């Protein structure tokens, strides 16, 4: 699996705001450090999120995720209020100055 650090953005992160009221979904894999880091960053900001684990149903989950992300199959992939946000790199950029 390739880390999402190398994925291109589908939408501009500036258009999406993450608040404590946001519905956040993280496609994730077990024991993958970028996924763990993304979830810790969200937790540190008080953001509740749900996860979609792709570890055990890779083909089905990856196909579903790829349709939603414009072809991205790396994890983590993050959605905010049903809009594609990006991966770990975009999350770090978003919180860089906040």
N, C-alpha and C positions, 0 to 999 in steps of 0.2 A: 504494500500500500504506500502511496506517495503522500507525503504530508501536504496539507492544504496551503502551506507557505508558497507553493509553486503554482497554485491555481490562479487564474485570472478572475477579476471581479465581473459579476453579471450586472449588478446595479451599483450605483454610487452609495457608499456607506453613509455619506453626508445626508442622504435623503431619509435615512432610517434612524429613529431615535430609540434607544433602549432605556426604559424606565422600569420602576418596580411594578408597574401595572402591565407591562408588556408580556405577551405570550411568547416565550422563547422555547424553541425546539433545537436540540443539538443531536445531529447524527454522530454517533460515536462508536468506538471500538474498545474492547477491554485492553488494559495494560499499554495503551498507546500514549506516549508522553504528551504529544500535542493535544490530544483529547483531554487528558487530565489537567493540563495547564489551562485550557480554555474554560473548563468547568470551574476550576479554582478561581480564575479571574472573575467570572460571573458571580460566584459565591462571595468573593471579597467585596463586590459592589452591591451586595444585597439583592441580587437578581435571582428570582426563582426560575427554574427551567425544567423542561421535561427532556428525556432522552429517547432516542430511537437507536437501539443497539444493533449494529450490523454484523457482529461477530459470528452469530450462529445461523443467520439466514442471509448470508452474503449476497447471493445472486438476486433474490427478490428485493432486498433492502437497497442494494446498490443500484439496481435498475430504477427503483422508485426515486431514490435520491438524485440520480443522474437526470431524470426527467425534470425534476424541480430546480436543479442547479444549472441547467444548460449544458449538461455533460460531465460535470465534475463528479469524480468517484473517490476522491480522497476524503479523509476525515481528520478533524471535525469539519462539519458543514453546519452552519447556524442559520436559523430562520427566526425572524422577529415579526410577530403579528402576521404570520403567513407570507412574509416577503423574504426572499433570499438575501441574507446579510453577507455571507462569506465564511471564511475559516478563521484560524487562529491569528494569522497576520492582520486581517481586517479588524478583528476584535482588539488586538494590541494597539493598532493605529487609532481606533475609535477612542480608547481610554487613555491614550498617550498624554494628552494635555488636560485630562479631567480629574 
